[in-house]
Amino acid sequence: MRVAIVLLALPFVAGEGEKSWKRRPIAVLTILLIAVALGTLTHMAEHTPWSPVMDAWSSEPIPSEFLQGRTALERRGALVFQGKQCHNCHSLDDRGGQRGPALDGVALHLTEDQLVRQVIQGGGNMPAYGKNLSPAETTALVAFLKTLHPASQAPARDASRAAALGASEVSPRP
């Protein structure tokens, strides 16, 4: 940093050359552009809305309303959610990271199969966790994620699977 300040001050303290900033518009413009760019990038680095909250997993427990009335498997999924630091990127009840989408209503948008695929394969900005989770952890996590929907709304369902079940119930058995 000191070297940069010395280099920026050098034209003004040197014994030769033009010293007036009014007669050096290109140099002044260059310095202003560099200062604005550095200031903007510094501000963006400190205030980006997509930055993960790296201490969210330890400082923000899963809100209790997401744990009440859950089965043992769903509670195990909540532990996986916490232990694998999903809270760093995803929020529950506006607590946690902001990089990924809030998961309060994820079960409204994704079916069980889609949740499994998203966790294992990733997609968008989410990395794949297939190699980081055991099948039991994946099952538990998806069981927990399936509970994340408002009580007044039903979770997403696979229409093709429902149609197949409905057709098999209607068709006569041979």
Protein Blocks (a to p, Z undefined) as FASTA:
>chain_A
ZZmmmmmmmmmmpcgdjfbfklmmmlmmmmmmmmmmmmmmmmmmmmcckbccfklmmmmc
cdfklmgopafklmmmmmmmmmnommmmpceehiacfkbccfklmmmmpcfklmmmmmmn
ogajbccfklmpcfklmmmmmmmmmmmccfkbccdddfklmmmmmmmmmpccZZ
